[in-house]
Amino acid sequence: MYKKLTTIRVGNLTVNLYEDKRVYRPLAVSKLIASCISLKGGERVLDLGTGSGFLAIVASKLGAGSCVATDVSPAAVAMAKLNAELNNAHNIEVRQGNLYEPVEHELFDLIISNPPMTPSPKPLKVETYGGADGRMVLDAILKGAREHLRPGGKLLIPTVSIVGIDITASMLARLGMSYRCVGYALVPFGRLLRGLESYILKLPNASIVYDKCMRPCWTAVVFEARLLA
């Protein structure tokens, strides 16, 4: 059914993925998060909004004991299952549902996610739209993490400058989590964001960087956060 294959390399790992136009494909931030995943081996991992299953597959290949991957999209769930099988990642369980809903009362050693963070005055595709200020899904993940982390567990979460990196840092602190930046990238706007540039510039927490070619760019950081004792 899915004929188009793409190969992504993360360090020494190789991940093969089928592609579907209905499912978000791993781009710059997904690859940045993947490069920041660090496991000792045997951890229970939760991948929220898994899309193609990419981050769950990386965690599996890095030695996770088990992975639960959730997504609200039926197409994404089907794709993640297929890609897990393609990569022989047999310890991944894919569940359909919104964020933490499919894992109520369950605890994990690591939670990873690349939430949609595109701010827009009008709704976009679910895999892209982050609400009017871009933080709708991101904030829901942050607020729910405490209830699903085991003692000593950690959250690996990105934030892009167009939704306010400092806002995420402040929120983690208010939630009683210590944090550090483990990844950074500068990425030029794609077509969608270029069309939203004037709107983004009006958002109070947004920041846009212009490179030497005067292209609008956003910066992305990946936070690793842990619960304070």
C-alpha positions as CSV (number, residue, x, y, z in Angstrom):
1,M,0.0,0.0,0.0
2,Y,2.8,2.4,1.0
3,K,5.5,2.4,-1.7
4,K,7.5,5.5,-0.8
5,L,10.3,4.8,1.7
6,T,12.7,7.2,3.3
7,T,15.8,6.5,5.4
8,I,16.8,8.6,8.4
9,R,20.1,8.2,10.2
10,V,20.4,9.2,13.8
11,G,24.0,8.7,15.0
12,N,24.8,5.0,14.3
13,L,21.1,4.1,13.9
14,T,19.2,3.7,10.6
15,V,15.4,4.1,10.6
16,N,13.4,3.2,7.5
17,L,10.0,4.8,7.2
18,Y,7.0,4.5,4.9
19,E,5.5,7.8,4.0
20,D,1.8,8.9,3.9
21,K,0.7,12.4,3.0
22,R,-1.9,12.2,5.8
23,V,0.8,11.6,8.4
24,Y,3.5,14.0,9.7
25,R,6.9,13.0,8.5
26,P,10.0,13.6,10.6
27,L,11.6,17.0,9.9
28,A,14.3,19.0,11.6
29,V,12.9,19.1,15.2
30,S,12.0,15.4,15.1
31,K,15.6,14.6,14.1
32,L,16.9,16.9,16.8
33,I,14.9,15.2,19.5
34,A,16.0,11.8,18.2
35,S,19.6,12.8,18.6
36,C,18.9,13.8,22.2
37,I,17.4,10.4,23.4
38,S,19.7,8.7,25.9
39,L,18.7,5.4,27.5
40,K,20.5,3.0,29.8
41,G,18.4,0.1,28.6
42,G,15.1,-1.4,29.6
43,E,13.2,1.8,30.2
44,R,9.5,2.2,29.6
45,V,9.0,5.0,27.0
46,L,5.9,7.0,26.0
47,D,5.9,8.8,22.6
48,L,3.0,11.3,22.4
49,G,1.7,12.2,19.0
50,T,3.9,9.6,17.4
51,G,2.9,10.3,13.8
52,S,5.1,8.0,11.7
53,G,6.4,6.3,14.8
54,F,9.9,7.7,14.3
55,L,10.8,8.7,17.8
56,A,9.4,5.4,19.3
57,I,11.4,3.4,16.8
58,V,14.6,5.3,17.7
59,A,13.9,4.7,21.4
60,S,13.3,1.0,20.7
61,K,16.6,0.7,18.8
62,L,18.4,2.5,21.6
63,G,17.4,-0.2,24.1
64,A,14.0,0.7,25.5
65,G,12.4,-2.2,27.3
66,S,9.0,-1.2,25.9
67,C,7.4,1.8,24.1
68,V,3.8,3.0,24.0
69,A,3.1,5.4,21.1
70,T,-0.1,7.4,21.0
71,D,-1.7,9.5,18.3
72,V,-5.2,10.9,17.7
73,S,-5.1,10.2,14.0
74,P,-6.2,6.7,12.7
75,A,-3.9,7.1,9.7
76,A,-0.9,7.8,12.0
77,V,-1.7,4.8,14.2
78,A,-1.8,2.6,11.1
79,M,1.5,4.1,9.8
80,A,3.3,3.8,13.1
81,K,2.4,0.2,13.4
82,L,3.6,-0.5,9.9
83,N,6.9,1.4,10.5
84,A,7.5,-0.4,13.8
85,E,7.2,-3.7,12.0
86,L,9.4,-2.5,9.1
87,N,12.1,-1.7,11.7
88,N,11.7,-4.9,13.7
89,A,10.7,-2.8,16.7
90,H,8.4,-5.4,18.2
91,N,8.3,-3.8,21.6
92,I,6.3,-0.8,20.4
93,E,2.5,-0.7,21.2
94,V,0.6,1.9,19.2
95,R,-2.6,3.2,20.7
96,Q,-5.2,5.6,19.2
97,G,-6.2,8.6,21.4
98,N,-5.3,12.2,22.3
99,L,-2.0,12.5,24.1
100,Y,-2.2,10.9,27.6
101,E,-5.8,9.6,27.2
102,P,-4.7,6.1,26.1
103,V,-2.3,5.7,29.1
104,E,-4.4,6.8,32.0
105,H,-2.8,5.9,35.3
106,E,0.3,4.4,33.6
107,L,3.9,5.5,34.5
108,F,7.0,5.8,32.3
109,D,10.7,6.3,32.6
110,L,10.8,8.6,29.6
111,I,8.2,10.7,27.8
112,I,9.1,12.1,24.4
113,S,7.1,14.2,22.0
114,N,7.3,16.6,19.1
115,P,4.0,18.4,19.5
116,P,2.5,20.6,16.7
117,M,3.6,24.2,17.5
118,T,2.5,26.2,14.4
119,P,0.5,29.3,15.6
120,S,-2.3,30.4,13.4
121,P,-5.5,32.5,13.6
122,K,-7.3,29.7,11.8
123,P,-7.2,25.9,12.3
124,L,-4.6,23.9,10.3
125,K,-4.1,20.2,9.9
126,V,-4.1,18.5,13.3
127,E,-0.4,17.4,13.0
128,T,0.6,21.0,12.5
129,Y,-1.7,23.3,14.4
130,G,-0.7,24.4,17.9
131,G,-3.6,26.8,18.5
132,A,-3.6,30.6,18.2
133,D,-0.3,31.0,20.1
134,G,1.2,27.7,19.1
135,R,1.2,26.3,22.7
136,M,-2.1,24.5,22.9
137,V,-0.7,20.9,22.6
138,L,2.8,21.7,24.1
139,D,1.3,23.0,27.3
140,A,-1.1,20.0,27.7
141,I,2.0,17.7,27.4
142,L,3.9,19.7,30.0
143,K,1.0,19.8,32.5
144,G,0.3,16.1,32.2
145,A,3.9,14.8,32.4
146,R,4.1,14.7,36.3
147,E,1.2,12.2,36.5
148,H,2.9,9.8,34.1
149,L,6.6,9.9,35.1
150,R,8.1,7.3,37.5
151,P,10.4,8.6,40.2
152,G,13.6,9.7,38.4
153,G,11.8,9.7,35.1
154,K,12.3,12.4,32.5
155,L,10.5,14.4,29.8
156,L,12.2,15.2,26.5
157,I,10.3,18.0,24.9
158,P,11.2,20.7,22.3
159,T,10.1,24.3,22.1
160,V,10.5,26.6,19.2
161,S,11.1,30.4,19.5
162,I,7.9,31.3,17.7
163,V,5.9,30.0,20.7
164,G,8.2,31.2,23.5
165,I,11.2,29.2,24.7
166,D,11.3,31.1,28.0
167,I,7.6,30.3,28.6
168,T,8.4,26.6,28.5
169,A,11.3,27.0,30.9
170,S,9.2,29.0,33.3
171,M,6.4,26.5,33.1
172,L,8.7,23.5,33.8
173,A,9.9,25.4,36.9
174,R,6.4,26.1,38.1
175,L,5.5,22.4,37.6
176,G,8.3,21.4,40.0
177,M,10.7,20.1,37.3
178,S,14.4,20.7,36.9
179,Y,15.5,21.1,33.3
180,R,18.5,21.5,31.0
181,C,18.9,22.2,27.3
182,V,20.2,19.1,25.5
183,G,19.7,20.2,21.9
184,Y,19.6,23.3,19.7
185,A,18.9,24.0,16.0
186,L,18.2,27.0,13.8
187,V,15.7,26.3,11.0
188,P,14.5,28.5,8.1
189,F,10.7,29.0,7.8
190,G,9.0,26.7,5.4
191,R,6.2,27.9,3.1
192,L,3.5,27.7,5.7
193,L,5.4,29.8,8.3
194,R,6.4,32.3,5.7
195,G,2.8,32.9,5.0
196,L,2.2,33.4,8.8
197,E,5.2,35.6,9.4
198,S,3.3,38.9,9.9
199,Y,0.9,37.1,12.3
200,I,3.7,35.5,14.3
201,L,5.5,38.8,14.7
202,K,2.5,40.1,16.6
203,L,2.5,37.3,19.2
204,P,3.8,38.5,22.5
205,N,6.1,35.5,23.2
206,A,7.3,34.9,19.7
207,S,10.8,35.4,18.4
208,I,12.1,35.2,14.8
209,V,15.7,35.2,13.8
210,Y,16.9,36.3,10.4
211,D,20.0,34.5,8.9
212,K,22.7,36.2,6.8
213,C,20.4,35.7,3.7
214,M,17.7,37.5,5.6
215,R,15.5,34.4,5.7
216,P,13.2,34.2,8.7
217,C,14.1,31.3,11.0
218,W,13.0,29.8,14.3
219,T,15.3,28.4,16.9
220,A,14.5,25.2,18.6
221,V,15.7,23.8,21.9
222,V,15.1,20.4,23.4
223,F,14.6,20.4,27.1
224,E,15.3,17.4,29.3
225,A,13.2,17.8,32.4
226,R,13.0,15.8,35.6
227,L,10.8,15.9,38.7
228,L,12.4,17.6,41.7
229,A,12.6,15.4,44.8
